[in-house]
């Protein structure tokens, strides 16, 4: 298009650029929301929690065993 003898470039490129940035942000937020900690680690967080629970149970059992030996 021409306007006053000069090509009219305008800001047409801004709308697709803003749309692309918006979509990238939305995808990142959704990935964080649904993926949780495991999104980047691929589920390592859940295994870690289970491992810590198992270790706590073992420590409690060992404490009970030591209490029984002491008395």
N, C-alpha and C positions, 0 to 999 in steps of 0.2 A: 504494500500500500504506500501511497505517496501522500504527503501532507505538507503543503507550502513549499514544494520543490525538494523536500528531503524525505528519505525513506522513514516511515514511521515504524520503529521497532517496538516501542512500548515495553510493557512488562509482561508480555504473554508467557514468558518462560517461568515467571514466578509461581504461577498456579500449579503446574505439574511438579515443580521443585518442592513447593510446600506440601503438596499431596504425598510425594515420595518420602519426605522427612517425617510427616505425620504417620505414615504406614510403618516406617521403620521403628519409630518410637512405640507405637501400639504393639507391634510384634514383640519388641523387647520387654515391654511391661507384661504382656500376656505370658511370655516365656518365664519371667520371674515369678509371676503369680501362680501358674500351674506347675511349674517345674520345681519351685522351692530351691532348697540348697543343692539338690541333686541335678539341677539343670546343667551346670558346668562340670560336675563331678560324676554324672551319670549314676545317681542313686547311692553314692557312697555314704551319705548321711544316715540313711535308714540302717544300714549294716553297722555303722558305728554306734548307733543308739542301742541296738540289740546286743552288741558286744559289751558295751558298758553295763547294761542291765545284768548280763550273765556274770560279769566280773563282780558286780555288787552282791549278787546272790552267793557267789563263791566266798567272798570276804565275810559275809554275814555268817555263813556256815562255819568258816574257820574260827570266827570269834566265839560262836557258841561252843565249838569243840574245845577251844582253849579255856573257856569258862568252866566247862565240865571237868577238864583235867585239873584245874586249879582247886576245885572243891572236893 
